Amino acid sequence: MDKEAISGVTQIKDTTANPAPLGLMGFGMTTVLLNLHNAGLYKLGAMILGMGICYGGAAQIIAGIMEWKKNNTFGTTAFCSYGLFWLSLVFLWVAPKVGWADAAEPRAMAAYLFMWGLFTLVMFFGTLRLNCALQVVFASLALLFFLLALGDITGSAAVTRLAGYEGIFCGFSAIYTALAQVLNEVYGTTILPLGPVKK
């Protein structure tokens, strides 16, 4: 009789897939597309709203729930929070258009963005126990939120445009981190490095 049967302990092996690439891709692609708008390349329209609801919003929430199943508090908190961020942002844009609420004034939007920046800054400290790629994602995202808040509170188009370019970098850093995890797993070796994992 084996030791497991004698002790009465059953070990359950986690055979579920890694949900992080889905969440990171949803965040990264939506962030790049929104910040191309912030950088002045095109107007805010249905494409960004659709991405914000479906990929930035829903996909990240799904990934967060999957991270909960894997007992990953950091992943659950991050993906569910940022998924709901995208849904709340789309609501802030759409609600005034359909008469559900008055448009948020610049000071209110600055406060909204600042709070998300503060949340992201604290989450960044969690990445110091993870890999370098995630540290870049969260550090650049915190900076993005603070720049966008500054752009709203000052009314400076130049600051918002700067935030747009910084946000493009942030989004692509998330896309890189997602695709690195996918390719490294598929090939069983390091194709795209993520940096050392802190112990």
Sequence and secondary structure as in RCSB ss.txt:
>XXXX:A:sequence
MDKEAISGVTQIKDTTANPAPLGLMGFGMTTVLLNLHNAGLYKLGAMILGMGICYGGAAQIIAGIMEWKKNNTFG
TTAFCSYGLFWLSLVFLWVAPKVGWADAAEPRAMAAYLFMWGLFTLVMFFGTLRLNCALQVVFASLALLFFLLAL
GDITGSAAVTRLAGYEGIFCGFSAIYTALAQVLNEVYGTTILPLGPVKK
>XXXX:A:secstr
  HHHHHT           HHHHHHHHHHHHHHHHHHHTTSS   HHHHHHHHIIIIIIHHHHHHHHHHTT HHH
HHHHHHHHHHHHHHHHHHHTTTTTSS    HHHHHHHHHHHHHHHHHHHHHHTTS HHHHHHHHHHHHHHHHHHH
HHHHT HHHHHHHHHHHHHHHHHHHHHHHHHHHHHHHTS SS       
